[in-house]
Amino acid sequence: MALDPRARATTIEQVGTRADFDEGLRKYMLGTYNYMALGVAFTGVMVLAMANMPDLMVTLAVGPMKWVLFIALIGMGWFSPKIITMKSNAAAQAFYWVYCALWGIMISPMVAFFLQTTAGTMDVARAFFITAGMFAGASIFGYTTKKNLSAIGRFALLAVIGIVIAGLVNAFLVQSSQFALLLSFGTVLLFAAITAWETQDIKNMYSEHYGHDQVARLAIFGALRLYGSFIVMFIHILNILGVMRSE
């Protein structure tokens, strides 16, 4: 039985639209991961630059100035959704690169300390590859799963606040390496789950904004979210390796 010409035209249009959507989603996710990977690389460059300028590193990331940078990072993370509504892609990118630079400055004393010895340098390399593996697995799961992961997002904010408070209490009051180790394990697992949720949410955001000019800025915003999770996981995996080696 021949297909009605009008129905055939509709079918062709739907197939074409779906193909365009899938191709756009592929480019959008690839752009998100590219921005995120470049951000991690830029942070690495910042860390090495700070390590080669120890006086500047101490001034910015060890003394009282570190609290200014910490507050700036928290503030930029909180206001990062504003990237989507920026009128300029260049402004959104500038926001992202400043965020990556601040992270590089903040973590430079910790990484520089490890880089002082061969064993410590190996720990940095191991931490990076372990983080990359966990991140890739969590992100692939978030992208492919049909299960709604939004409950993780609702839980994440309270869990992150709790971890930050626990970390500050341990740093200033308890000062227990065992507690710090447990906290790092918990943080890594939490942010692996957050990575899966963020990936699913970033994918869904494309569907919601398909056909609009915000898509390019959505990719930058998505990269910032994934980048933050990657860096936090890396820091705590490095801490785990350092504590375990020292014992």
C-alpha positions as CSV (number, residue, x, y, z in Angstrom):
1,M,0.0,0.0,0.0
2,A,1.5,3.3,-1.1
3,L,2.1,5.9,1.6
4,D,-0.1,9.1,1.2
5,P,2.1,11.9,-0.2
6,R,1.3,14.2,2.7
7,A,2.1,11.6,5.3
8,R,5.4,10.8,3.4
9,A,6.4,14.5,3.5
10,T,5.6,14.7,7.2
11,T,7.7,11.6,7.9
12,I,10.6,13.0,5.9
13,E,10.4,16.3,7.8
14,Q,10.3,14.5,11.1
15,V,13.3,12.3,10.2
16,G,15.2,15.4,9.0
17,T,14.4,17.3,12.2
18,R,15.4,14.4,14.4
19,A,18.7,14.0,12.5
20,D,19.4,17.7,12.9
21,F,18.6,17.5,16.6
22,D,20.9,14.5,17.1
23,E,23.7,16.1,15.2
24,G,23.3,19.3,17.2
25,L,23.3,17.4,20.5
26,R,26.5,15.6,19.5
27,K,28.2,18.9,18.7
28,Y,26.9,20.5,21.8
29,M,28.2,17.7,24.1
30,L,31.5,17.6,22.3
31,G,31.9,21.3,22.7
32,T,31.0,21.0,26.4
33,Y,33.7,18.3,26.9
34,N,36.2,20.2,24.9
35,Y,35.8,23.4,27.0
36,M,36.0,21.3,30.1
37,A,39.2,19.5,29.0
38,L,40.8,22.8,28.0
39,G,39.8,24.3,31.3
40,V,41.6,21.4,33.2
41,A,44.6,21.9,31.0
42,F,44.6,25.7,31.6
43,T,44.4,25.0,35.4
44,G,47.4,22.7,35.1
45,V,49.3,25.5,33.4
46,M,48.3,27.9,36.2
47,V,49.5,25.5,38.8
48,L,52.9,25.1,37.1
49,A,53.2,28.8,36.7
50,M,52.5,29.4,40.4
51,A,54.9,26.6,41.4
52,N,57.7,28.5,39.5
53,M,56.8,31.7,41.3
54,P,56.7,30.6,44.9
55,D,56.6,34.1,46.4
56,L,53.5,35.0,44.4
57,M,51.9,31.6,45.2
58,V,52.4,32.1,48.9
59,T,50.9,35.6,48.6
60,L,47.9,34.6,46.7
61,A,47.1,31.0,47.9
62,V,48.7,30.6,51.3
63,G,48.2,33.9,53.1
64,P,44.9,35.8,54.0
65,M,44.4,36.4,50.2
66,K,43.4,32.8,49.8
67,W,40.1,33.5,51.6
68,V,39.3,36.3,49.0
69,L,40.0,33.8,46.2
70,F,37.9,31.1,48.0
71,I,34.9,33.5,48.3
72,A,35.4,34.6,44.7
73,L,35.3,30.9,43.6
74,I,32.1,30.2,45.6
75,G,30.5,33.4,44.2
76,M,31.4,32.6,40.6
77,G,30.1,29.0,41.1
78,W,26.8,30.3,42.6
79,F,26.3,32.9,39.8
80,S,27.5,30.6,37.0
81,P,24.0,30.1,35.6
82,K,24.1,33.7,34.5
83,I,26.3,32.6,31.7
84,I,23.2,31.4,29.9
85,T,21.7,34.8,29.8
86,M,24.8,36.7,28.9
87,K,24.5,38.5,25.5
88,S,28.0,37.8,24.5
89,N,29.7,34.4,24.1
90,A,33.0,36.1,24.7
91,A,31.8,37.3,28.1
92,A,30.7,33.8,28.9
93,Q,34.1,32.4,27.9
94,A,35.9,35.1,29.9
95,F,33.9,34.1,33.0
96,Y,34.9,30.5,32.5
97,W,38.6,31.1,32.0
98,V,38.8,33.3,35.1
99,Y,37.1,30.6,37.1
100,C,39.6,28.0,35.9
101,A,42.5,30.4,36.7
102,L,41.3,30.9,40.2
103,W,41.1,27.2,40.8
104,G,44.6,26.8,39.5
105,I,45.9,29.5,41.9
106,M,44.0,27.9,44.8
107,I,45.2,24.4,44.4
108,S,48.8,25.3,43.4
109,P,50.3,25.0,46.9
110,M,48.9,21.5,47.4
111,V,50.0,20.3,44.0
112,A,53.4,22.1,44.2
113,F,54.0,20.3,47.5
114,F,53.5,16.9,45.9
115,L,55.7,17.8,42.9
116,Q,58.7,18.3,45.2
117,T,59.4,14.6,45.2
118,T,59.4,11.8,42.6
119,A,56.8,9.8,44.7
120,G,54.7,12.9,45.0
121,T,54.8,13.6,41.3
122,M,53.7,10.0,40.7
123,D,50.8,10.6,43.1
124,V,49.7,13.7,41.1
125,A,49.8,11.6,37.8
126,R,47.9,8.7,39.4
127,A,45.3,11.1,40.9
128,F,44.8,12.7,37.5
129,F,44.3,9.4,35.7
130,I,42.0,8.0,38.5
131,T,40.0,11.1,38.4
132,A,39.7,11.0,34.6
133,G,38.6,7.4,34.7
134,M,36.0,8.0,37.4
135,F,34.7,11.1,35.7
136,A,34.4,9.4,32.3
137,G,32.5,6.5,33.8
138,A,30.1,8.7,35.7
139,S,29.6,11.0,32.8
140,I,28.9,8.2,30.4
141,F,26.4,6.7,32.8
142,G,24.7,10.0,33.2
143,Y,24.5,10.5,29.4
144,T,23.1,7.0,28.6
145,T,20.9,6.1,31.6
146,K,17.1,6.4,31.2
147,K,16.7,6.8,35.0
148,N,15.9,10.3,36.2
149,L,18.9,11.5,38.3
150,S,17.3,14.7,39.5
151,A,17.1,13.4,43.1
152,I,20.9,13.6,43.2
153,G,20.7,17.2,42.3
154,R,18.3,17.9,45.1
155,F,20.5,16.1,47.6
156,A,23.8,17.5,46.3
157,L,23.5,21.0,47.7
158,L,22.9,20.0,51.3
159,A,25.6,17.3,51.0
160,V,28.2,19.7,49.7
161,I,27.4,22.2,52.4
162,G,27.8,19.5,55.0
163,I,31.1,18.4,53.5
164,V,32.4,22.0,53.5
165,I,31.4,22.5,57.1
166,A,32.9,19.2,58.2
167,G,36.2,20.1,56.3
168,L,36.4,23.5,58.1
169,V,35.7,21.9,61.5
170,N,38.4,19.3,60.9
171,A,40.9,21.9,59.6
172,F,40.5,24.3,62.6
173,L,39.4,22.1,65.5
174,V,39.7,18.3,65.0
175,Q,42.8,18.2,62.7
176,S,42.5,14.4,62.2
177,S,44.1,12.8,59.2
178,Q,41.8,9.8,59.5
179,F,38.7,12.0,59.4
180,A,40.2,14.0,56.5
181,L,40.7,10.6,54.7
182,L,37.1,9.6,55.3
183,L,35.9,13.0,54.2
184,S,37.9,12.7,51.0
185,F,36.4,9.3,50.2
186,G,32.9,10.6,50.8
187,T,33.6,13.7,48.6
188,V,34.9,11.6,45.7
189,L,31.8,9.4,45.7
190,L,29.5,12.3,46.1
191,F,31.0,14.2,43.2
192,A,31.1,11.1,41.0
193,A,27.3,10.9,41.5
194,I,27.0,14.7,40.9
195,T,28.9,14.3,37.6
196,A,26.4,11.7,36.4
197,W,23.5,14.0,37.3
198,E,25.1,17.1,35.8
199,T,25.8,15.2,32.5
200,Q,22.1,14.2,32.3
201,D,21.0,17.7,33.2
202,I,23.3,19.3,30.6
203,K,21.9,16.9,28.0
204,N,18.3,17.8,29.0
205,M,19.1,21.5,28.8
206,Y,20.0,21.2,25.2
207,S,16.5,19.7,24.5
208,E,14.9,22.6,26.4
209,H,16.9,25.3,24.5
210,Y,17.1,23.6,21.1
211,G,16.9,26.1,18.3
212,H,17.8,29.1,20.5
213,D,20.9,31.2,20.4
214,Q,21.8,30.3,24.1
215,V,23.1,26.8,23.0
216,A,26.7,28.0,22.6
217,R,26.6,29.6,26.1
218,L,24.9,26.4,27.5
219,A,28.0,24.5,26.4
220,I,30.3,26.8,28.4
221,F,28.0,26.6,31.4
222,G,27.9,22.8,31.2
223,A,31.7,22.7,30.9
224,L,32.0,24.9,34.0
225,R,29.8,22.5,36.0
226,L,31.7,19.4,34.9
227,Y,35.0,21.1,35.3
228,G,34.2,22.0,39.0
229,S,33.3,18.4,39.8
230,F,36.5,17.1,38.1
231,I,38.7,19.4,40.0
232,V,37.1,18.6,43.4
233,M,37.4,14.9,42.7
234,F,41.1,15.3,41.7
235,I,41.9,17.3,44.9
236,H,40.4,14.7,47.1
237,I,41.8,11.7,45.3
238,L,45.3,13.3,45.5
239,N,44.7,13.8,49.2
240,I,43.7,10.1,49.6
241,L,46.9,9.0,47.8
242,G,49.0,11.4,49.9
243,V,47.6,10.3,53.2
244,M,47.8,6.6,52.3
245,R,51.4,6.9,51.2
246,S,52.4,8.8,54.4
247,E,51.0,6.0,56.5
